[in-house]
């Protein structure tokens, strides 16, 4: 689960049309990494996205999340001082044997932990988060 950090502030400061541009460019960047026969990236609502991967290792999933997080910070904007970041929560069912909805719930918990830890980071779900 991927969430654009401080999105309300971006909308409030630069306007909703610019906020829409941020969503589109972040979505495009996510799409560069979450596509193919075993990956798909989708907008989950608002400024949140999901990247679903099938038959990937937990290690590769976490590495890809770190790559996406870094790639989004590299997007250049017409507003020179603006740096857009994301927080990412990762969960895999390879370790937890959970169903699809539980997997999303766990990724969401990890996402909130990433936000709580300071944003612009990836947190992998662990049982200790309960």
C-alpha positions, 0 to 999 in steps of 0.5 A, a space after each residue: 500500500 502506497 500513500 502520498 505524504 502530505 497530500 492535503 498540504 500539496 492541494 491546499 498550497 498549490 491547488 487541486 489541479 496541481 494535486 491531480 498532476 501529482 497523483 498522475 505522475 506518482 501513478 505513472 512512476 508506480 506503474 513503471 515498477 508495478 506492471 507485467 505478468 505478475 504485478 499490477 499497480 492500481 489507485 486505491 482511492 484518494 492519494 493511495 495506491 496498491 501494488 499487487 505482486 504474485 509469486 514474488 519473495 518477501 525480500 524482492 517485494 520489500 526491495 521493490 517498495 524501496 525502489 518505488 519510494 526512492 524513484 518518487 523522490 526523484 520526480 522533478 516538479 515545476 515548483 523547484 522546492 517541492 519534493 513529493 514523497 510516499 510512505 509504503 506499507 508492505 505485507 506478504 502472505 508467504 509468511 502469514 498465510 493470510 487472505 487477500 483482505 487480511 493482506 491489505 489490512 496488514 499493509 495498511 497497518 504497516 503504512 500507518 507505521 511508516 507515517 508514524 515513523 516519519 514518512 518517506 519510508 517503507 515498513 514491512 508488516 510484522 506480527 509485532 505490530 498487533 
